[in-house]
C-alpha cells in the first residue's frame, strides 16, 4: 500500500510541475507581449491569443486526465468526454472570433485602438 501512496504522491508532483510550467509561460507571455506575436493577425486573432488558447486547452486536458482519472476509463468514454469538450470549445472560439471581428470593424471609426 505504501508503494501506491508514493506513486500517487509522485503523480501529484508531476501534475503540479507541469501545470506550473504552463501557467508560468502564459503569465510571462502576458506580461512581455512580444510585438511579433501580439501585433500581427492569424486566423482572426493574434498568434499570442492562439498560444494562450492552446496552452489553456492543454491545461484543461491535463487536469481532466489526471484529476478526473480519465486514464483509467475505457477508450470510448475518454474520447466522448474529450471530443465533446473540443467541439464545444471550437464552437465557442468560432463565435467569439466572428463577433469580435464584427465589433472591431463596427467600432473602428469610433474608438482609437
Buried (B, 14 or more C-beta within 10 A) or exposed (E): EEEEEEEEEEEEEEBEEBBEEBEEEBEEBEEEEEEEBEEEEEEBBBBBBBBBEEBBBEBBBBBBBBEEEBEEEEEEEBEEBBEEBEEEBEEEBEEEBEEEEEEEEEEEEEEEE
